[in-house]
């Protein structure tokens, strides 16, 4: 009686594929297979071929198969260029605001700057500086006991200045104090002849040159939007673009003036606004 073949039997029934030499019928290769293995192998092969074709059509050969490919590429380039133009515009506005601030300091004009754009540096509120007095007095007492000329502003809540240490630029007698009400943003000191002017912190020289009003002036840009100005130098030892370390000599103080008037002036600016240097440095 002939047995009925089932699907399972059809799939698992084994076959031999024999490869012989046509001339002498010598057996070269024998391959054993079933329909199940053949179906699985063909399925995997078709999936691989389809995946490869899809990858090539969307990448290397996209320009040939996709008519919108060139437009998509151009749109991406336009978006990237637009973003770059916006970035350059913002950077130019920031540099213009910064240049205006430097020119203001160099010229000695101390009028209040008005914010003209969102990219211009933000002002430090006057009450933030006033709040420093209590904490400042405690730090001053501590450092005066140690006879140190370095004042740390650690724990003082004025932006990122809390992590900065400022060194004394010169040793001298304070003759004129910072007075925001009278728009006098500098501290004037009477310093002995030949005294060296030192950088209060690490920074970069953004201006070093002669001005009619303040003789040789050096301006340093520090981290966290901090800027220091050193006026009335007889000799300047740095040039624009130089990188300096804290305590490095920048120049020499001008000769003392008749009548005991200040012969050195120092300014401290934070985020584009003047700050009282005596809140951070013991002269």
Secondary structure, 3 states (H helix, E strand, C coil): CCCCCCHHHHHHCEEEEEEECCCCCCEEEEEEEEHHHHHHHHHHHHHHHHHHHHHHHHCCCHHHHCCCHHHHHHHHHHHHHHHHHHHHHHHHHHHHHHHHHHHHHHHCCCCCCCCCCCCCCCCCCHHHHHCHHHHHHHHHHHHHHCCCCEEECCCCCCHHHHHCEEECCCCCEEEECCECCCCECEEEEECCCCCEEECCCCEEEEEEEEECCCEEEEEEEECCCEEEEEEEEEEECCCCCCEECCCCEEEEECCCCHHHCCCEEEEEEECCEEECHHHCCCC
